[in-house]
């Protein structure tokens, strides 16, 4: 069966349209799934109404759309990030239910993580997925082990996270990386990825306040250079807690 998003039998009249070439004024006909078309004058024109649709989350999206031009790659990433940010948030809220404290903690970590990935680079889906779901095993930990210790959270969280992420139709490699980060988010390895480091530092930015560490300024001065390895994370920590 052909993908419905690419099957012209499901298209509407407005899915085929014309626009003028900015170079010569010639009318160029676009189909909604055209990434760009070449005008008779030789000018390549990007489709201004390109809808990435299911290609934002489908693992075969690249095969449907082909190579995304640089002009639209940033837009594609923003659309993808916005869609999954909401999905991650809703999955987290459903899991925690009435546990407002944990919901607020995850939201704060996600806000810091989003700010850091903008400055440091990396895949926003991995970073945001990890941030929203990093404590997702805490209820199971309390039920099975009687306390929310980090070691038990890391043990219980990955299977829960994987089940939630599969329902969101994420690519398998993204799911695996998110689960790996969640599965050791309290314990950095000797060499870590940028994605892990962003989540780790974002969590610390929230925990410093929530756990009362900020009461001791001298300890904070020693802690920050040990924990914060990214330029943006270190700057956020210093601005928040040492100013």
PAZAPA-4460 file (N, C-alpha, C; in steps of 0.05 Angstrom, whole numbers, plus 32768, in hexadecimal, padded with zeros to 4 digits):
% residues 243
    n_x    n_y    n_z   ca_x   ca_y   ca_z    c_x    c_y    c_z   seq   type   mol
   8011   7FE8   8000   8000   8000   8000   8012   8019   8000     1      X     A
   800B   802C   7FEF   801A   8045   7FEE   8014   8056   8006     2      X     A
   8028   8065   8010   8024   8077   8027   800D   808B   8021     3      X     A
   7FF8   808D   8032   7FE2   809F   802C   7FEB   80BC   8029     4      X     A
   8000   80C4   8037   800A   80E0   8035   8015   80E6   8019     5      X     A
   801E   80D1   800B   802A   80D5   7FF1   8018   80CC   7FDA     6      X     A
   8001   80C0   7FE1   7FEE   80B5   7FCD   7FDC   80CB   7FC4     7      X     A
   7FDE   80D3   7FAA   7FCE   80EA   7FA0   7FB0   80E5   7FA0     8      X     A
   7FA8   80CC   7FA4   7F8B   80C7   7FA6   7F7F   80D4   7FBF     9      X     A
   7F8F   80DA   7FD3   7F86   80E6   7FEC   7F8A   8104   7FEC    10      X     A
   7F95   810F   7FD7   7F9B   812C   7FD6   7F82   813D   7FD3    11      X     A
   7F84   8156   7FDB   7F6F   816A   7FD7   7F77   817C   7FC0    12      X     A
   7F64   818C   7FB5   7F6B   819D   7F9E   7F82   81B0   7FA4    13      X     A
   7F83   81BA   7FBD   7F98   81CD   7FC4   7FB4   81C1   7FC6    14      X     A
   7FB6   81A6   7FC4   7FD0   8199   7FC6   7FE0   819B   7FAD    15      X     A
   7FD4   81A6   7F97   7FE2   81AD   7F7F   7FDE   81CB   7F7A    16      X     A
   7FF3   81DB   7F78   7FF0   81F8   7F77   8006   8204   7F67    17      X     A
   8003   821E   7F61   8018   822C   7F52   8022   8243   7F63    18      X     A
   803C   824A   7F5F   8048   8262   7F6A   805B   826E   7F57    19      X     A
   8060   8288   7F59   8071   8295   7F46   808F   8292   7F4E    20      X     A
   809F   828E   7F3A   80BC   828E   7F3E   80C5   82AA   7F45    21      X     A
   80D4   82AD   7F5B   80DD   82C8   7F63   80F2   82D3   7F51    22      X     A
   80FE   82C2   7F40   8113   82CB   7F2E   8108   82D6   7F14    23      X     A
   80F3   82C8   7F08   80E9   82D1   7EEE   80CB   82D5   7EED    24      X     A
   80BD   82CD   7F02   80A0   82D1   7F03   808F   82BB   7EF6    25      X     A
   809C   82A6   7EEB   808E   8290   7EDE   807E   8281   7EF3    26      X     A
   8066   8277   7EEC   8056   8267   7EFE   8060   824A   7EFF    27      X     A
   8068   8241   7F16   8072   8226   7F1A   805D   8215   7F28    28      X     A
   8057   81FE   7F1D   8043   81EC   7F29   8051   81DA   7F3E    29      X     A
   8046   81DA   7F56   8050   81C9   7F6B   803B   81B4   7F73    30      X     A
   8045   819C   7F79   8035   8188   7F87   803D   8189   7FA4    31      X     A
   802B   8183   7FB6   8031   8187   7FD3   804A   8179   7FDD    32      X     A
   8051   8162   7FD0   8068   8153   7FD9   8082   815A   7FCB    33      X     A
   8081   816F   7FB9   809A   8178   7FAC   80AA   8188   7FC1    34      X     A
   80C4   8181   7FC4   80D5   8190   7FD5   80DD   81AA   7FC7    35      X     A
   80E4   81A8   7FAD   80EA   81C0   7F9E   80E6   81BA   7F80    36      X     A
   80E2   81CF   7F70   80DF   81CB   7F53   80F1   81DF   7F45    37      X     A
   80F9   81D8   7F2C   810A   81EA   7F1D   80FA   81FA   7F09    38      X     A
   80FD   8214   7F09   80EE   8225   7EF7   80FB   8223   7EDB    39      X     A
   80ED   822D   7EC6   80F8   822C   7EAB   8111   823E   7EA8    40      X     A
   8114   8251   7EBB   812B   8263   7EBB   8143   8256   7EC8    41      X     A
   813F   823E   7ED4   8155   8230   7EE1   8156   8233   7EFF    42      X     A
   8146   8246   7F09   8145   824B   7F26   8137   8233   7F35    43      X     A
   8144   8229   7F4A   8137   8215   7F5B   8126   8222   7F70    44      X     A
   810D   821B   7F73   80FB   8228   7F86   80F1   8213   7F9A    45      X     A
   80F4   8219   7FB4   80EC   8207   7FC9   80CE   8209   7FCD    46      X     A
   80C1   81F3   7FD1   80A4   81F2   7FD6   809D   8200   7FF0    47      X     A
   808F   8217   7FEF   8089   8226   8007   8073   8219   8018    48      X     A
   8065   8206   800E   8050   81F9   801D   8057   81DC   8024    49      X     A
   8070   81D5   8022   8078   81B9   8028   806F   81B1   8043    50      X     A
   8060   819B   8044   8056   8190   805E   8065   8176   8062    51      X     A
   8074   8175   8077   8084   815C   807D   8072   8146   8087    52      X     A
   805B   814D   8091   8047   8138   8099   8053   8121   80A8    53      X     A
   804B   8108   80A0   8054   80F0   80AE   8072   80EC   80AB    54      X     A
   807F   80FA   8097   809C   80F6   8094   80AB   8100   80AC    55      X     A
   809E   8110   80BD   80AC   811A   80D5   80B2   8104   80E8    56      X     A
   80A1   80EF   80E8   80A7   80D9   80FB   80A9   80BD   80EF    57      X     A
   80A3   80BB   80D5   80A5   80A1   80C7   80C2   809B   80C0    58      X     A
   80CA   8083   80C5   80E6   807B   80C0   80EC   807A   80A2    59      X     A
   80D7   807A   8091   80DB   807A   8074   80D7   8096   8068    60      X     A
   80D5   80AB   8079   80D0   80C6   8070   80E4   80D0   805C    61      X     A
   80FE   80C9   8060   8112   80D2   804D   810E   80C7   8032    62      X     A
   8103   80AE   8030   80FF   80A2   8016   80E8   80B0   8007    63      X     A
   80D4   80BA   8017   80BE   80C8   800A   80C6   80E4   8000    64      X     A
   80D4   80F3   8011   80DB   810E   800B   80F5   8112   7FFC    65      X     A
   8106   80FE   7FFD   8120   8101   7FF1   8132   8112   8002    66      X     A
   8145   811F   7FF6   8158   8130   8005   814B   814B   800B    67      X     A
   814A   8152   8025   813E   816B   802D   8153   8182   8028    68      X     A
   814B   8197   8019   815E   81AC   8014   8165   81BB   802E    69      X     A
   817D   81C7   802F   8185   81D5   8047   8171   81EA   8051    70      X     A
   8164   81F7   803D   8151   820C   8045   813A   8202   8056    71      X     A
   8134   81E8   8054   811D   81DD   8063   8125   81CA   8079    72      X     A
   813E   81C3   807B   8146   81B0   8090   8141   81BA   80AC    73      X     A
   8147   81D4   80B0   8142   81DF   80CB   8124   81E0   80D1    74      X     A
   8114   81E6   80BD   80F7   81E6   80C1   80ED   81CA   80C8    75      X     A
   80F7   81B6   80BA   80EF   819B   80BF   80F6   8193   80DB    76      X     A
   810E   819A   80E4   8116   8193   8100   8104   81A1   8114    77      X     A
   80FD   81BA   810F   80EC   81C8   8122   80D0   81BC   8124    78      X     A
   80C5   81B5   810C   80AA   81A8   810C   80AB   818D   811A    79      X     A
   80C0   817E   8115   80C3   8164   8122   80C6   8167   8140    80      X     A
   80D7   8179   8148   80DB   817E   8165   80C2   8186   8173    81      X     A
   80B3   8199   8167   809A   81A2   8173   8086   818C   8176    82      X     A
   8083   817B   8162   8070   8165   8163   8077   8152   8179    83      X     A
   8090   8149   817A   8097   8135   818D   809B   8141   81A9    84      X     A
   80A1   815A   81AC   80A2   8166   81C6   8087   8163   81D4    85      X     A
   8072   8168   81C6   8057   8165   81D2   8051   8147   81D8    86      X     A
   805A   8136   81C6   8055   8119   81CB   8064   810F   81E3    87      X     A
   807D   8117   81E6   808D   810F   81FE   8080   811A   8217    88      X     A
   8077   8133   8216   806B   813F   822E   8052   8130   8236    89      X     A
   8041   812A   8222   8028   811C   8229   802D   8100   8233    90      X     A
   8040   80F2   8228   8047   80D7   8231   8050   80D8   824E    91      X     A
   8061   80EB   8255   806B   80EF   8270   8054   80F5   8283    92      X     A
   8042   8107   827C   802C   810F   828D   8019   80F7   8292    93      X     A
   8014   80E7   827D   8002   80D0   8281   800F   80BC   8294    94      X     A
   8029   80B8   8293   8036   80A5   82A5   8035   80AF   82C1    95      X     A
   803B   80C8   82C6   803C   80D3   82E1   8021   80D9   82ED    96      X     A
   800D   80DC   82DC   7FF2   80E0   82E6   7FEF   80F9   82F8    97      X     A
   7FE9   80F4   8311   7FE5   810B   8324   7FFE   8112   8333    98      X     A
   8014   8107   832B   802E   810C   8338   8039   8127   832D    99      X     A
   802E   813D   8337   8035   8157   832C   8052   815E   8330   100      X     A
   805D   8155   8346   8079   815C   834C   808C   8151   8337   101      X     A
   8088   8137   832F   8099   812B   831A   8093   8138   82FF   102      X     A
   807A   813F   82F9   8074   814C   82E0   8082   8166   82DD   103      X     A
   8081   8176   82F2   808E   8190   82F2   80AC   818D   82EF   104      X     A
   80B8   8179   82FD   80D4   8175   82FB   80DC   816E   82DE   105      X     A
   80CE   815C   82D1   80D4   8155   82B5   80D1   816C   82A2   106      X     A
   80BD   817D   82A7   80B9   8194   8296   80CF   81A8   8298   107      X     A
   80D9   81AC   82B1   80EF   81BF   82B5   8109   81B4   82A8   108      X     A
   810E   819A   82AB   8126   818E   829F   8124   8191   8280   109      X     A
   810C   818C   8275   8109   818E   8258   810D   81AA   824E   110      X     A
   8105   81BE   825E   810A   81DA   8255   8127   81E1   8254   111      X     A
   8136   81D8   8268   8153   81DD   8268   8160   81CD   8251   112      X     A
   8158   81B4   824D   8164   81A4   8238   815E   81AF   821D   113      X     A
   8147   81BA   8218   8140   81C6   81FF   8151   81DF   81F9   114      X     A
   8155   81EF   820E   8166   8206   820B   8183   81FE   8205   115      X     A
   818C   81E9   8212   81A8   81E1   820E   81AD   81D4   81F2   116      X     A
   8199   81C5   81E9   819D   81B8   81CE   819D   81CD   81B8   117      X     A
   818F   81E3   81BC   8190   81F9   81A9   81AC   8204   81A7   118      X     A
   81BA   8206   81BD   81D4   8212   81BD   81EB   81FE   81B7   119      X     A
   81E7   81E5   81C0   81FD   81D2   81BD   81FA   81C1   81A4   120      X     A
   81E2   81C0   8198   81DE   81AE   8181   81D5   8192   818B   121      X     A
   81D3   817F   8178   81C9   8165   817F   81AD   8160   8175   122      X     A
   81A2   8149   817A   8187   8142   8171   8173   8149   8187   123      X     A
   8161   815D   8181   814E   8165   8195   813B   814E   819E   124      X     A
   8135   813B   818C   8123   8126   8193   812F   8114   81A9   125      X     A
   8149   810E   81A7   8156   80FE   81BB   8157   810D   81D6   126      X     A
   815F   8126   81D4   8162   8136   81EC   8147   813B   81FA   127      X     A
   8133   8142   81EB   8119   8148   81F7   810B   812E   8201   128      X     A
   810E   8118   81F2   8103   80FF   81FB   8110   80F6   8215   129      X     A
   812A   80F9   8217   8138   80F2   822F   8130   8104   8247   130      X     A
   812C   811D   8241   8126   8130   8256   810A   812C   8262   131      X     A
   80F7   8129   8250   80DB   8124   825A   80D8   8109   8268   132      X     A
   80E7   80F5   825F   80E3   80DA   826A   80F9   80D0   827C   133      X     A
   810C   80E1   8284   8123   80D6   8293   811C   80C9   82AD   134      X     A
   8106   80D2   82BA   80FE   80C6   82D4   80E6   80B4   82D1   135      X     A
   80E1   80AA   82B9   80C9   809B   82B3   80C6   8081   82C3   136      X     A
   80DC   8077   82CE   80DA   805E   82DD   80D6   8061   82FA   137      X     A
   80D1   807A   8304   80D2   807F   8320   80BA   8072   832F   138      X     A
   80A3   8071   8323   808C   8064   8331   8091   8046   8333   139      X     A
   809B   803A   831E   80A0   801D   831F   80B6   8017   8333   140      X     A
   80CA   8029   8335   80DF   8026   8349   80D4   8026   8365   141      X     A
   80C3   8039   836B   80B7   803B   8386   80A6   8023   838C   142      X     A
   8098   8019   8378   8087   8002   837C   8097   7FE9   8381   143      X     A
   80AB   7FE4   8371   80BB   7FCB   8373   80D0   7FCC   8389   144      X     A
   80DD   7FE3   838D   80F5   7FE4   839E   80F0   7FF5   83B7   145      X     A
   80DA   8003   83B9   80D4   8012   83D1   80E2   802D   83D3   146      X     A
   80F2   8034   83C0   80FE   804F   83C0   8105   8057   83A4   147      X     A
   8108   8072   83A0   810D   807B   8384   812A   807F   837E   148      X     A
   813C   806E   8387   8159   8072   8383   815F   8072   8365   149      X     A
   8175   8081   835E   817D   8084   8342   8183   8069   8335   150      X     A
   8191   8057   8343   8198   803D   8338   8180   802D   832F   151      X     A
   816B   802D   8340   8153   801E   833A   8143   802B   8323   152      X     A
   8143   8046   8323   8136   8054   830D   8142   804D   82F2   153      X     A
   815D   804C   82F2   816A   8046   82D9   8165   8029   82D0   154      X     A
   815F   8018   82E3   8159   7FFC   82DD   813C   7FF9   82D1   155      X     A
   812A   8007   82DD   810D   8004   82D6   8104   8015   82BF   156      X     A
   8112   802C   82BB   8107   803F   82A7   8109   8037   828A   157      X     A
   811F   802B   8280   8121   8027   8263   810A   8016   8257   158      X     A
   8101   8000   8263   80EB   7FF2   8257   80D1   8002   8255   159      X     A
   80CC   8012   826A   80B4   8023   826A   80B7   8038   8254   160      X     A
   80CE   8045   8253   80D3   805A   823E   80D1   804E   8222   161      X     A
   80DC   8037   821E   80DB   802B   8203   80BE   8026   81FA   162      X     A
   80AE   801C   820C   8092   8017   8206   8083   8031   81FE   163      X     A
   8088   8046   820E   807B   8060   8208   8085   806B   81ED   164      X     A
   809F   8069   81E8   80AA   8075   81D0   80A2   8066   81B7   165      X     A
   809F   804C   81B9   8096   803C   81A2   807A   8045   8199   166      X     A
   8069   804D   81AC   804E   8056   81A5   804F   8071   8197   167      X     A
   8065   807F   8199   8067   8099   818C   8073   8097   8170   168      X     A
   8079   807F   8167   8083   807A   814C   809E   8088   8146   169      X     A
   80AF   8089   815B   80CA   8094   8157   80DB   807F   8149   170      X     A
   80F0   8088   813C   8103   8076   812F   8111   8066   8145   171      X     A
   8117   804D   813E   8122   803A   8152   813D   8044   815E   172      X     A
   814E   8051   814D   8168   805A   8158   8164   8070   816C   173      X     A
   8150   8081   8168   814A   8096   817B   8140   808A   8196   174      X     A
   812E   8077   8193   8123   8069   81AB   813A   805D   81BB   175      X     A
   814C   804F   81AE   8162   8041   81BB   8174   8055   81CA   176      X     A
   8179   806B   81BD   818B   807F   81CA   817E   808C   81E2   177      X     A
   8164   8093   81E0   8156   809E   81F7   8156   808B   820E   178      X     A
   8150   8071   8208   814F   805D   821E   816A   8059   822A   179      X     A
   817F   805A   821A   819A   8057   8225   81A1   806E   8238   180      X     A
   819A   8086   8230   819F   809E   8241   818F   809C   825B   181      X     A
   8176   8095   8259   8165   8092   8271   8170   807C   8284   182      X     A
   817B   8067   8277   8184   8050   8287   819D   8055   8296   183      X     A
   81AA   806C   8294   81C1   8072   82A5   81C4   8090   82AA   184      X     A
   81AD   809E   82AB   81AE   80BB   82AB   81B8   80C7   82C5   185      X     A
   81BB   80B7   82DA   81C7   80C0   82F3   81E5   80BA   82F4   186      X     A
   81EF   80A9   82E2   820A   809F   82E3   8218   80A2   82C8   187      X     A
   8225   80B8   82C3   8234   80BC   82AA   824A   80A7   82A6   188      X     A
   824D   809F   828D   8263   808D   8286   827C   809E   8283   189      X     A
   8292   8090   827F   82AC   809E   827D   82AC   80B0   8265   190      X     A
   82A0   80A7   824F   829D   80B9   8237   827F   80BA   8231   191      X     A
   8275   80D2   822F   8258   80D5   822B   8252   80E4   8211   192      X     A
   8239   80E0   8207   822F   80EE   81F0   8226   810A   81F7   193      X     A
   8224   811B   81E4   8219   8136   81E9   81FD   8134   81F3   194      X     A
   81ED   8122   81E7   81D1   811F   81EF   81CE   8118   820C   195      X     A
   81DE   8105   8215   81DE   80FE   8232   81E6   8116   8243   196      X     A
   81FB   8123   823B   8205   8139   824B   81F1   8150   824F   197      X     A
   81E2   8155   823A   81CE   816A   823B   81B8   8162   824F   198      X     A
   81AE   8149   824D   819A   8140   8260   81A5   8140   827D   199      X     A
   81BD   8136   8280   81C9   8135   829B   81CB   8150   82A7   200      X     A
   81D4   8164   8298   81D8   817F   82A2   81BD   818D   82A7   201      X     A
   81AA   8188   8295   818F   8194   8299   8182   8189   82B2   202      X     A
   8186   816F   82B8   817B   8163   82D0   8188   8170   82E9   203      X     A
   81A2   8174   82E7   81B1   8180   82FE   81A7   819D   8302   204      X     A
   81A2   81AC   82ED   8199   81C7   82F0   8180   81C9   8300   205      X     A
   816F   81B5   82FD   8156   81B4   830C   815B   81A9   8328   206      X     A
   816B   8194   832A   816F   8187   8344   817E   8199   8358   207      X     A
   818F   81AB   834E   819E   81BD   8360   818B   81CD   8371   208      X     A
   8175   81D6   8364   8161   81E6   8372   814F   81D4   8383   209      X     A
   8145   81BE   8376   8131   81AE   8384   813C   819F   839C   210      X     A
   8156   8198   839B   8162   8189   83B1   8171   819B   83C5   211      X     A
   816F   81B5   83C1   817A   81C7   83D4   8198   81CB   83D4   212      X     A
   81A5   81C2   83BE   81C2   81C4   83BD   81CB   81E1   83BB   213      X     A
   81BA   81F2   83B0   81C2   820E   83AC   81C5   821D   83C6   214      X     A
   81BF   8212   83DD   81C2   8220   83F6   81DF   8224   83FD   215      X     A
   81F1   8213   83F2   820D   8214   83F8   821C   821E   83E0   216      X     A
   8223   8237   83DF   8230   8243   83C7   824B   8238   83C2   217      X     A
   825A   8232   83D6   8275   8227   83D3   8274   820B   83C6   218      X     A
   8261   81FB   83CF   825E   81E0   83C2   8256   81E3   83A5   219      X     A
   8245   81F6   839F   823D   81FB   8384   8254   8202   8372   220      X     A
   8266   8213   837C   827D   821B   836D   828F   8203   8365   221      X     A
   8290   81EF   8377   829F   81D7   8371   8290   81C4   835F   222      X     A
   8275   81C3   8363   8265   81B0   8354   8262   81B7   8337   223      X     A
   825E   81D0   8330   8257   81D8   8315   826C   81CF   8301   224      X     A
   8286   81D4   8305   8299   81CB   82F1   829C   81AD   82EE   225      X     A
   8294   819E   8303   8295   8181   8302   827E   8175   82F2   226      X     A
   8267   8181   82F5   824E   8177   82E8   824B   8181   82CC   227      X     A
   824F   819B   82C8   8248   81A9   82B0   825F   81AA   829C   228      X     A
   825D   819B   8287   8272   819A   8273   826C   81AA   825A   229      X     A
   8253   81AF   8255   824B   81C0   823D   824D   81DD   8245   230      X     A
   8253   81EE   8231   8255   820A   8236   823A   8216   823E   231      X     A
   8224   820D   8231   820A   8218   8238   8200   820F   8254   232      X     A
   8206   81F6   825B   81FE   81EC   8275   820D   81FA   828B   233      X     A
   8227   81FE   8288   8237   820C   829C   822D   8228   829F   234      X     A
   8228   8236   8289   821F   8251   828A   8204   8253   8298   235      X     A
   81F1   8241   8292   81D7   8241   829F   81DA   823D   82BD   236      X     A
   81EB   822A   82C5   81EF   8225   82E1   81FA   823D   82F0   237      X     A
   820E   8249   82E4   821A   8261   82F1   8207   8278   82F2   238      X     A
   81F8   827D   82DD   81E5   8293   82DD   81CE   828E   82F1   239      X     A
   81C6   8275   82F4   81AF   826F   8306   81B8   826F   8323   240      X     A
   81CF   8264   8329   81D6   825E   8344   81EE   826C   8350   241      X     A
   81FD   827A   8340   8215   8288   834B   8214   82A6   8347   242      X     A
   81FF   82B0   833B   81FD   82CD   8337   81F5   82DB   8351   243      X     A
***
